[in-house]
Structure formats: structure tokens, C-alpha cells
């Protein structure tokens, strides 16, 4: 076992040799924040031990961007998901659902397309029409079921309604991104076939509930993510998050659970591949 230590606020990476086999299950690499140095960001991730990154779309305007990025940097194990983010729904026309449906048909045989996402419900934001969010979510679950694709779920103040929608419209599992519910709600999602995403928020000592969840949830239910460029870890915040920070996030999870970081990496990587079967063995070694 390699000896690792938690990074402090001055460090941008954990101490110790690079980890091997990390998968960032959620990073918006297509975001404008990465435009000046996207290739360098990807290279730093590779140096830190990443073998795959999942880039979810949030609106039709980004569908081609995430797909092109995944194919241009297949050497870095980049995959993509197509979906309509709940926070984008208020600005989207109903035709956005048709655009998503068309994109899923056109790219259904694309091995780099691994999920429908990022989709879900967000009742933290002030939305004058929450029912429209639910209608978009339900329609996207139906598309995922039609194409036998897992989903990447966004949920804020909506865990119970997410679970209700998934019971009504079953899909082939997926990932509950940045999970922040109760242990009971976590178990519901696990029972529905989902893995739970943990990232930078877990690294803050004040995030007691999320850290407790990270300890109590079955290891086989956990995956790692950055949600870059957002949700930077404690040693970086405030700042732009990026895939290379996943090594420190893995180290934090290992420390919280009292286990070797290599075991955490092996388990979360296997979990990510199980949650997103198309990714499978295509991630480069």
C-alpha cells in the first residue's frame, strides 16, 4: 500500500505518487472555464492517474461539443452523456426534447455515448414552473428507457420526487450525481440500481452529513466525481476544479473510511463501469 496524506488548503494535489485507474464520472470539460487550457487540464488528469472522464451535456447547444470532445480525446478516455439539465429547463423550448430524442437516435451506436444526462430536478432554484421540470425529467427518463441507457441524475431538494419518478418510469440505473440526501434516501437510490457520486464537497470538514454518508454507504455504491469546474475541494476552494483533483478526493474518501486509497480507487472504478456499462473496458490503461 502506498502511503498517502490529505492535502491542505495550499496544495492542489495530494502528496505521494500518482494513483492509477481513476474515473471522473462527472466533469463539464466543455465549459468555457476550460477554453484557455483544456488540453493541459486533460494532461494533468492523465498524470494524476485518470483513465476516463464522463462529460455530461446540459442543453442542446452543447450536444455536438461534448460528442466532438469525446471523440477528439478518446485517447484520454473521455466519454459523454446527452441530456437537459433542470436548471436549463426554464430557458428551453419544448423542442429541446425533440432535439434530444433525435440526437439519441443519431448517436445510439456511438460507443462513447454512455448515458442520458445530466437530467433531474432542482427545487433549490427559484423556478416559476416546477411542473415543467418534472415533465422534462419524465420525458428524458422515457428516452433513456427506450434506448436502454443509464441516467446521470441531478437532484437538489428533490430526492423523494426523483425516486418517485424513477419508480414510475424505471431505467437501467445510473449515477446520482453529487448525492446529498439522507441515508434512507441513499438506500432508496441504491435499491433502484444507482451509484452515488461523491466529490469535492466531501473534503470539507463542515460537510458532516455527506462525510457520514461516505462512510456508511456500501463501498460498492460509490463513485467519484469532480463536477469541474465547480464544487472545488477544500484545498483548492475557491478556485476552478478539474479532473486532476480526483486523486485528492479519492484520498479523502479512503481516509474517511479507514482503508487503503488503492482499494477505494479499484472499487469506485469498478462501480463506475458497472453504472455506465458502455464505458466498460474502453477506458485506456
N, C-alpha and C positions, 0 to 999 in steps of 0.2 A: 504494500500500500504506500502510495506517495504521500508525504506529509504536506498538508495544506494549512494555510491560516487565512482567517477572514480579512479582507481588505478594509482599510479605514477610509474616511472621507477624502483623504488626499490621494488615494490610489484609484487608478482607472481599471485595474485588473488585479486578480488575486495573486498572491505570491506562490511560487512553485512552477514546475514545468507545465507546458500546455496539456490540457485534457484532450482526450481523443474520443470522438464519436458523439459529440453534442448535436442536438437538433433544436433549433429555434422554431417552435410551432406557430409563431405569430410575430411578424415584423413587417411594417409598411415600408419596405425598401424603395417603393416607387414614390415616396413622399418627397416634396420639394426640398425638405431639410437635408436630404442626401444628395441633391443635384451636384453640388460642387466637388464631391469626392466619393461618389458611390462605389467605384471600383476599389478604392482604398479601404472603404468600410467593409466590403466583401472580403478583401485580402486579410484584414485584421481578424475577421471572424474565422477565416480558414486557419490562420496562425494560432488562434486561441483554441482550435480543436473542433470547430463546427464542420459537420458533414452535410447538413441540409438546413434550409430556411424555407418556411412557408410564408408567402406574401399574399394576403387576402385583399381583394378589391372592396371598395365601399360604394361605388356608383358606376353607371355605365361608362362615364368618361374615362375611367381607369381600366376598363376591361382589357383593351389592347396593350396598355402599358405593362400590366402585371404579366400578361402572357408573353410579350416580347422579352421582358426582363428574364423570365424563367428560361426561355429558350436561348437567349444570348449568353446566359451564365449557367447553363446546365452543368458546366464543369465544377461549379461551386455547390451543386445540389439544390438549386433553387426550384421550388415548385410554387404553384399559385392556386387560389380559390376565387370563385366569382360569386358576388352577392351584392345586396343593397343594405347598407348599414342603417340601423334605425334612426340615427341622428341625421342621416341624409334624406330620410323619407319626406320630411316636411317640404323639402325643396325639389323633390322629384315629381314628375308627372306619372300618371298611371302607366304610360307607355314604357316606363323603365322596366316593369315586369315582363313585358313582351321582349324587350331588348335582352334581358337576362335569359329568358326562355330560348331565344334564338341563339345566343352565344353558347349555351349549354348543348344545344343540338349540334352546332357547327364544330364544337371542340370536344364532343363527348368521347372521342377516341384518342385524345391528346394525353399521353401518359404523365405529363407534368401538371395536369389539372387534377387536384386531389380532393376538392371539397366544394360545397356551396357555402360561401361565407365572405365577408363577415355579416351575419344576419342576427336578428333578435329583437329585443325590446329594451327601451331606455326611458324609464319614467323618472329619472333624476333631472332630466332637462325639462324645460317648460314647453310642452307640446300642446297646442290648442286642439289637436285631434288624435288622441292616443289610440282610438279605434282604428285609425288608418294604419298606424304602426302594426297593430295586430293583424290587420288584413294582409299587409305586405309580408309579414312573417309567415302567416299561414300559407300564402301562395308560394313562398320560397321553400317551405318545408315540402309542399306538394311536388315542386320541381325536383328537389333532392331525392324524394322517394321515387319519382318517375325515372330518374337516371341512376338510381342506386348509388348515390354519393353521400358520404357523411357530411355533417354540417359543422361550421365553426360559429359558436353562439356568443353573442354579446348580450349581457344582462346587467342592468342596474336598477335596483329596486323593483325587480320583476321576476325573481326566481320562481315563485309559485305559479305565476301565469305562464312562464316559459315551460314549466313541467306539465301544466295542464294542456298546453298546445301540443307538446310532444306526445302526450298520451292520445290525444285526439288524432294526431297526424304522425304516426311513427316513421322514423327514418333509421338508417343504418348507423346509428351512433355518431360519434364525432368528438369535439372538444368544447368544453365550457370555458371559454377564454377569460382570463383574469377573474377566476371564480372568487366571490366574496360573500357567500351566503353562510347559513348556519350548518352545523354538522348534519342535522336532519335533512336539510336541502341538498347538501353534498351527497348524502346517501341516495336520495331520490334520483339525482342525475347519474350516479354510478349504476343504479339499478336499471336506468333507461339506456345503459350502454355507452355512457360518456366518460371521457377522461377529463380531469380538471387542470386548467392551466395556472401555473404559479410563476411569478416573475419578480420584478424589482420591488413591488410593494412589500413582499415578504421580508426584504432585507432591513426594513425599518423596525427598530425595537418597539416603537409605539403601535405597530400593526399587530396587536396581540391576538386578535381573533384569527387573522389569516395565518399567523405563525402557528397557532394552536391547530388549525385545520391541517397545515402542512405536516404536523407531527402525527395527527390522529387518523388521517385518511389512509387507506391502504396504499402502499407504495405502488402497486400495480394500477392505481387510478390516477397517478400524477404524470403530468408532462411539464416541460419547461418552456418559457417564452420570454421575450423582451418587451413586446409591443412597441418597439422602437418606431419612431424617435421619441415616443412618450414613455411615461412610467419608469424614469431612470432609477437605478438602485441608490441606496443610501450614500455610498461613497462617491457617487457622481452627481447627485441632485444638488442644485438644479443644473441641468445640462442635457444635451442630446444623447439619448440612449441609442445603443447599436448592438448588433449580434455578438460582438466580442465580449460584452458584459455578461453573457450567459455563463461563462466559466465561474465568475464570482457568485452568480445566482445559484448555480449547482453546488458550489462550496457552502453557501448559506444553508441550503436545504439539507445537505449532509450533516452540517453542524447541528442544526435543529433536531434532526432525527438520530444523531449519535451514531453515524455509520460512515464507512469509507466513501469518499466522493466518487471513486470509480464505480462503486455499486449503484450509487444514485444515477450516474450517467448511463450505465448499462441498462438499468430498469426504465428510466424515462425515455431513452431512445427506443427500446422495445415497445413501450407503451405508445409512443408517437406513431410508430409504424403500424401498430395494431389499430389505432384510431383512424389512420389515414392509409388504408391498405395499398392504394396506388403508389404511394411513395416507396414502400417495400424495400427491396434491395437496390433500388435505383440510385440511392444516395451514394456518392463516391466515397471510397475508403481513404 
